[in-house]
Amino acid sequence: MKTMKRCLSPFLMVLSGLFVVGVWTPSEVAAWNCDGYNLLRLSAEFREFDGNEAFTDVTAPPGSNLYNKIINVPDGCDTLYVTISAVADTDFETALWLTCKVDGSFCNPGSTFATDTPGWISVQVQNQVGREEDNGFYYTWCTQITPGTHFVEIRFASGTSGNSVYVEAEHYYIDASNTVGGCVLAAPPDDPSLIIPRSLKKLLPITPPQLPLVPSALTAPAPAVPLPPMPKLP
């Protein structure tokens, strides 16, 4: 009997260790919840580092799917951040448009002056002869979120029908945090004169910058200097 006890002791110690691990594992997982204002990175991925480009000539809406990811938002999170960092170029007179959706709804349904289309932004435009070659851009959307499983999507589109936009060397990041209220509208600038209403901006003429005036004294010709008289030959 004593021998059996001695044989069971190491076995009981292993069981005790497993029990302790089982007790502490949930608390370690709980540490990844959105407690306080810590930022949790839920996903980090890259693509098109293989000599290829993603491209589309479809306009918005609906544009074309550029990236999608199913994520699990931890407990306590109320704000989701979706980021794209990439290199892009466009055809002549074409803008690269982007949008972010979570579970089919826009991360931000508002419209900007550049696109005048709900949910879509413009991050690059070609307005000169040729193509806008390989410029980097970085953009982040934030949106209110609830814990659980969600479908995140980034779509891209051409601002001009029939022309294409191209994206490569992308990095995609999805983060979450608790901001006690989620992503909300910020206050306007302290100086109201810094805001140009859409209706007024459309009426503003596009004029080249004026060069500073040069004083006339600097542009007037230099006064003639009289030459000394030449001596007469004998």
C-alpha positions in Angstrom: 0.0 0.0 0.0 2.8 2.4 0.8 4.4 1.6 -2.5 1.2 2.4 -4.3 1.0 5.8 -2.5 4.6 6.5 -3.5 3.7 5.7 -7.2 0.6 7.8 -7.1 2.2 10.9 -5.6 3.9 12.1 -8.8 0.7 11.4 -10.7 -1.2 13.5 -8.2 1.3 16.3 -8.6 0.8 16.3 -12.4 -2.9 16.5 -11.9 -2.5 19.3 -9.4 -0.3 21.1 -11.9 -2.9 20.7 -14.7 -5.6 22.0 -12.3 -3.5 25.1 -11.5 -2.9 25.7 -15.2 -6.6 25.3 -15.9 -7.5 27.7 -13.2 -5.0 30.4 -14.4 -5.6 30.1 -18.2 -9.0 31.9 -18.2 -7.4 34.9 -16.3 -4.6 35.0 -18.9 -7.1 35.1 -21.7 -9.1 37.7 -19.9 -6.1 40.0 -19.9 -6.6 40.4 -23.6 -10.0 42.0 -23.1 -10.4 45.7 -23.8 -9.8 46.9 -20.2 -8.9 50.5 -19.9 -7.7 52.2 -23.0 -5.3 49.6 -24.2 -5.1 48.9 -28.0 -5.4 45.3 -29.1 -4.1 44.3 -32.5 -6.4 41.6 -33.8 -4.9 41.1 -37.2 -1.8 42.1 -39.2 -1.3 40.9 -42.8 0.4 41.9 -46.0 -0.1 41.1 -49.7 1.2 41.9 -53.3 4.9 41.7 -52.4 5.3 39.2 -55.3 5.5 41.5 -58.3 1.7 41.6 -58.8 -0.8 44.4 -58.4 -4.5 44.4 -57.4 -6.4 46.5 -59.9 -10.0 47.5 -60.8 -11.8 49.7 -63.3 -15.2 49.4 -61.5 -16.6 52.6 -60.2 -18.3 53.1 -56.8 -20.7 51.9 -55.8 -20.1 49.0 -55.5 -16.3 49.0 -56.4 -14.4 45.7 -56.0 -13.3 43.7 -53.0 -9.7 44.4 -52.1 -9.4 42.8 -48.6 -11.7 40.9 -46.2 -11.2 39.3 -42.8 -13.4 37.5 -40.2 -12.3 38.7 -36.8 -13.3 38.0 -33.2 -13.6 41.2 -31.1 -12.8 40.6 -27.4 -15.1 41.5 -24.5 -15.1 45.1 -23.4 -14.2 46.5 -26.9 -16.4 49.3 -28.3 -14.2 50.7 -31.1 -12.7 49.0 -34.1 -9.8 50.4 -36.2 -9.3 49.2 -39.8 -6.0 50.4 -41.5 -4.5 50.0 -45.0 -0.9 51.1 -45.8 0.1 50.5 -49.4 1.5 51.8 -52.6 -0.8 52.8 -55.5 -0.9 54.3 -59.0 -3.8 55.3 -61.3 -4.5 55.9 -64.9 -4.8 59.4 -66.3 -7.4 61.6 -64.6 -8.4 58.8 -62.3 -8.8 58.8 -58.5 -8.4 55.8 -56.2 -11.4 55.4 -54.0 -11.6 53.3 -50.9 -14.3 52.3 -48.4 -14.4 50.1 -45.3 -17.4 47.9 -44.2 -18.1 45.9 -41.2 -20.9 43.3 -41.5 -22.0 45.0 -44.7 -22.3 48.5 -43.2 -19.9 51.4 -43.9 -17.3 52.1 -41.2 -18.2 55.7 -41.8 -21.3 56.4 -44.0 -20.5 60.1 -44.5 -19.4 61.6 -47.8 -16.4 63.8 -48.5 -16.0 66.7 -50.9 -13.7 64.6 -53.2 -16.1 61.8 -53.8 -19.6 63.2 -52.9 -20.5 59.5 -52.4 -21.6 58.1 -49.0 -19.0 55.9 -47.4 -16.3 56.4 -50.0 -13.0 58.5 -49.8 -10.4 59.4 -52.4 -6.8 58.8 -51.4 -5.0 59.4 -54.7 -5.7 61.2 -58.0 -4.0 61.6 -61.4 -4.5 65.0 -62.9 -1.5 65.3 -65.1 -0.4 63.8 -68.4 0.7 60.1 -67.9 0.2 58.0 -64.8 0.6 58.8 -61.1 3.4 56.3 -60.4 3.7 54.4 -57.2 2.9 56.8 -54.3 2.4 55.4 -50.8 -0.7 56.1 -48.7 -1.9 55.3 -45.2 -5.5 55.5 -44.0 -7.4 54.3 -40.9 -11.2 54.1 -40.3 -12.7 53.8 -36.8 -16.2 52.6 -36.1 -18.2 51.5 -33.1 -18.2 47.7 -32.5 -19.6 45.1 -30.2 -17.8 42.0 -28.9 -18.1 38.9 -31.1 -17.5 37.7 -34.6 -17.5 40.3 -37.4 -16.8 40.5 -41.1 -14.4 43.3 -42.1 -14.0 44.4 -45.8 -12.0 47.0 -47.7 -13.2 47.8 -51.2 -11.6 49.9 -53.8 -12.9 51.6 -57.0 -11.9 53.8 -59.9 -13.0 57.4 -59.8 -13.4 57.4 -63.6 -15.4 54.9 -65.6 -13.1 52.9 -68.0 -9.9 53.8 -66.3 -8.0 51.6 -63.7 -6.4 52.0 -60.3 -3.6 49.7 -59.0 -2.6 48.8 -55.5 0.4 46.8 -54.3 2.7 46.3 -51.3 -0.3 46.5 -48.9 -0.3 46.0 -45.1 -3.7 45.5 -43.4 -4.1 46.1 -39.6 -7.3 45.6 -37.5 -7.3 46.8 -33.9 -9.8 47.2 -31.1 -10.0 49.2 -27.9 -12.5 50.7 -25.4 -13.0 54.4 -25.8 -16.1 54.5 -23.5 -18.5 55.4 -26.3 -16.9 54.2 -29.5 -15.7 56.3 -32.5 -17.8 59.5 -32.5 -17.9 62.9 -34.3 -15.2 65.3 -33.3 -15.9 69.0 -32.5 -15.3 71.5 -35.3 -12.2 73.7 -35.3 -12.2 76.6 -32.8 -12.1 79.1 -35.7 -15.3 78.7 -37.8 -13.7 80.5 -40.7 -11.5 77.4 -41.3 -14.5 75.4 -42.5 -15.5 75.9 -46.1 -19.1 74.7 -46.8 -19.4 72.3 -49.7 -21.7 74.7 -51.6 -19.2 77.5 -51.3 -16.2 75.5 -52.2 -17.7 74.4 -55.5 -18.0 78.1 -56.4 -14.4 79.0 -55.6 -12.2 79.6 -58.7 -9.1 77.5 -59.1 -6.3 80.1 -59.6 -2.5 79.6 -59.7 -0.6 81.1 -56.8 0.4 84.7 -57.3 4.1 85.5 -57.3 5.2 88.3 -55.1 5.6 91.7 -56.7 9.2 92.7 -57.5 10.1 96.4 -56.7 10.5 98.4 -59.9 13.9 99.6 -58.6 15.2 96.0 -58.9 13.8 95.6 -62.5 14.8 99.0 -64.0 17.8 98.9 -66.3 21.1 100.0 -64.8 22.1 103.6 -65.6 24.6 104.1 -68.4 28.1 104.9 -67.3 29.8 107.5 -69.6 33.1 106.3 -71.2 36.2 108.4 -70.8 37.3 110.4 -73.9 39.8 108.6 -76.0 43.2 110.4 -76.5 43.8 111.8 -80.0 46.5 110.3 -82.2 49.5 112.5 -83.1 
